[in-house]
């Protein structure tokens, strides 16, 4: 019986890079991502922001969605993601929420800023108080909204995540 060799991380990154080049040539954003579990790609994504008219259609988000669908789970424990660029704040949050084991990236956010994809504003905004942000967050009806939290706390049907 022959054991199948585990592909090195670079092979998955090269596949992601090839997808990002193909997407850029087709007029999409120059970003792609793969989710891998047990040396098998279970989710792929390329930037579809303009094509889908969806500002959340980043490569990492789409790859995570595909992988979750493939596994039938909202958690990707034991999986890794290969992104052609350092994840933006939204994608980084999704990586944590999906419980990925690690992420690999090729280009940096500084590289992305040089070609017009600058996330510095968002990184800075996250640290500011909601009401002090350039898009201010204003709190309304917290006492009324607390009822949903109370329902969740009492529920025997909930799934922790």
C-alpha positions in Angstrom: 0.0 0.0 0.0 1.4 3.4 -1.0 0.9 6.4 1.2 -0.2 9.6 -0.6 2.2 12.4 0.1 0.8 15.5 1.8 1.1 18.4 -0.6 3.1 21.3 0.7 1.3 24.6 1.6 3.0 26.2 -1.4 1.1 24.0 -3.8 -2.3 25.3 -2.4 -1.1 28.9 -2.5 0.0 28.4 -6.1 -3.5 27.2 -7.0 -5.0 30.2 -5.3 -2.6 32.5 -7.1 -3.6 30.9 -10.4 -7.3 31.5 -9.6 -6.6 35.2 -8.7 -4.7 35.8 -12.0 -7.5 34.2 -13.9 -10.1 36.3 -12.1 -8.1 39.5 -12.7 -7.8 38.7 -16.4 -11.6 38.2 -16.6 -12.1 41.7 -15.0 -12.7 40.7 -11.4 -10.7 41.6 -8.4 -7.2 40.1 -8.1 -8.0 37.9 -5.1 -8.7 34.2 -4.5 -8.8 31.8 -1.6 -9.0 28.1 -1.0 -10.1 26.3 2.2 -8.3 23.0 2.7 -9.0 20.1 5.0 -6.9 16.9 5.2 -4.9 18.0 2.1 -8.1 18.4 0.0 -9.6 21.7 -1.3 -13.1 21.9 0.0 -13.9 25.5 -0.8 -12.8 28.0 -3.5 -13.5 31.6 -3.9 -12.5 34.5 -6.1 -13.4 38.2 -5.6 -16.9 38.8 -6.9 -17.6 42.2 -5.4 -18.3 43.9 -8.7 -19.7 40.9 -10.6 -22.2 40.2 -7.8 -22.9 43.8 -6.7 -22.0 42.5 -3.3 -19.4 44.3 -1.1 -19.1 41.2 1.0 -18.3 38.9 -1.9 -14.6 38.7 -1.1 -12.6 35.5 -2.0 -12.2 34.4 1.6 -15.9 34.8 2.4 -16.9 32.8 -0.7 -14.4 30.1 0.0 -15.6 29.8 3.6 -19.2 29.6 2.5 -18.4 26.9 -0.1 -16.4 24.9 2.5 -19.2 25.2 5.1 -21.7 24.0 2.5 -19.4 21.1 1.6 -18.9 20.0 5.2 -22.5 20.8 6.3 -21.2 22.8 9.2 -20.8 26.4 10.2 -17.4 25.6 11.8 -14.3 24.8 9.8 -12.3 23.3 12.7 -9.2 21.5 11.4 -9.2 23.5 8.1 -6.8 26.1 6.7 -7.4 28.9 4.3 -5.0 30.1 1.6 -5.6 33.7 0.6 -3.7 35.5 -2.1 -3.7 38.6 0.0 -3.6 39.4 3.8 -7.3 39.2 4.8 -9.2 42.5 5.3 -10.9 43.1 8.7 -14.1 41.5 7.4 -12.4 38.4 6.1 -10.2 38.1 9.2 -13.3 38.2 11.3 -14.9 35.4 9.2 -11.7 33.3 9.6 -12.1 33.5 13.4 -15.8 32.9 13.3 -15.4 29.8 11.1 -12.8 28.5 13.6 -10.1 27.9 10.9 -6.9 26.5 12.3 -4.6 28.9 10.4 -4.4 31.2 7.4 -1.7 31.6 4.8 -1.4 34.7 2.7 0.8 35.9 -0.2 0.5 39.7 -0.8 0.3 42.1 2.2 -2.3 44.7 2.9 0.4 47.3 2.0 0.8 45.6 -1.4 -3.0 45.8 -1.9 -3.1 49.5 -0.9 -0.5 50.3 -3.7 -3.0 49.1 -6.3 -6.1 50.8 -4.7 -7.4 48.3 -2.2 -6.6 50.1 1.1 -8.2 48.7 4.3 -6.3 51.1 6.6 -9.4 53.1 7.3 -11.3 50.1 8.4 -8.5 48.8 10.6 -8.4 52.2 12.3 -12.1 52.5 12.6 -12.5 49.1 14.5 -10.4 50.5 17.3 -12.6 53.7 17.7 -15.7 54.0 19.8 -18.8 53.4 17.7 -20.0 57.0 18.0 -16.6 58.3 17.0 -16.3 56.4 13.7 -16.6 58.1 10.3 -19.8 56.0 9.9 -21.1 56.6 13.4 -22.8 53.8 15.4 -25.7 55.1 17.5 -27.3 52.9 20.1 -31.1 52.6 20.1 -33.6 50.6 22.3 -31.1 48.4 24.2 -33.6 47.4 26.9 -36.1 46.2 24.3 -33.4 44.4 22.3 -32.2 42.6 25.5 -35.4 40.4 25.3 -33.9 38.5 22.3 -30.8 37.8 24.5 -33.0 36.6 27.3 -34.8 34.3 25.0 -31.5 32.9 23.8 -30.3 32.4 27.3 -33.5 30.5 28.2 -33.8 28.4 25.1 -33.2 24.7 25.1 -33.1 24.7 21.3 -30.0 26.9 20.9 -26.8 25.8 19.3 -23.7 27.4 20.8 -21.2 28.9 18.4 
